[in-house]
């Protein structure tokens, strides 16, 4: 088992002991596992933006290069939003869709 897999497993096991988390479980959904996977993946995405993409953007000079990096950042943001929306426990973070 990789370190990342062990981290996810340990976190999921910890979270699965909390009623405030398991209240969102269903036969085909474990909220503890969803949160554990999501938080781990979110950490990776934040590191990618902060440690790799922002430094590349600061150093970029041409508009084609800058645009490509901005698209990579958008992909990370999509990934971040996917995980935020996947976690039922954090559904209060969802933005209103009426533009308010």
N, C-alpha and C positions, 0 to 999 in steps of 0.2 A: 504494500500500500504506500502510495506517495505521501509526502508530508502534507500536501494540500488536501488529499483525500482524508487523511487522518484528522486534520484540523476540522474539516467539514463534519465528519462523523462525530467527533467529540462535541462540537458545538450543537449539532442536531440532538444528540443524546441529552445534553444539558437542557436545551430548550424544550424538549419533549416532556420534561418533568413539570412544566408550568401550565396550569390550567388556562391562564390568560393567552397562551399560545395555542394549546390543543383545542380550544373552543372553535377554532377555524378549520379543524380537520374534517375530512369527509372520507368515504371509502377509497376514493382515488386521489386524495390530497393530504400530504403531511405538511402542516405549516412549519413545524420545526425544521424539517429538511429543506423546505423552500427558503426559509430565512437563512439557514446556514449556508446553503449554496449561493444565495443572492448576496449576502454580505461578503462572502469570500470573493465572488466575481466582481462585486462593486469595488472592493479594495484593489483588485487587479486593474480595473478600468481607471480608477483615480490615479494610481501609480503611472499608468501608461500616459495619461494626459499630463500629469505634473512632471514626471521624470523624463519623458521622451518627446511627446508632441509639442508641449509649450517651448522647450529649449530649441527644438527644430524650427518652430514658427518664429522665434526671436531671431534666429540666424538666417532665415530664408530671405532671399532678395528678389527673386522673380515672381511675377504674378501667377504663373503656372504652378510653381512650387508651393507658393502660399495657398493657392486654391486647393491643391492636393492635400496639404496638411489640414486645412479647414474641413475637408471632407472626411479625413481620418478622425478628426475630433468629433464630427457629427456622428460617425459610426459608434464611437465610444459613448456619446450621449444617448444614442438609441438603445444601446446595450444597458446603460444605467437606468433609463426609463422603463425598459422591459422588466428589469428586476424590481424596481420600486413598485410597479403595478402588479407584479406576481405575488407580492407579500400581502396577504389579506390583513395581517396585523397592523400594517401601516397604511391602510386604505384612507385614513383621514388626511394623508398627505396629497391625495389626488387633487389636482387643480380643477376648479369649475370650468366647464366647457362653454359657458355663455359669455366669456370674455370679461367677466367681473374680476 
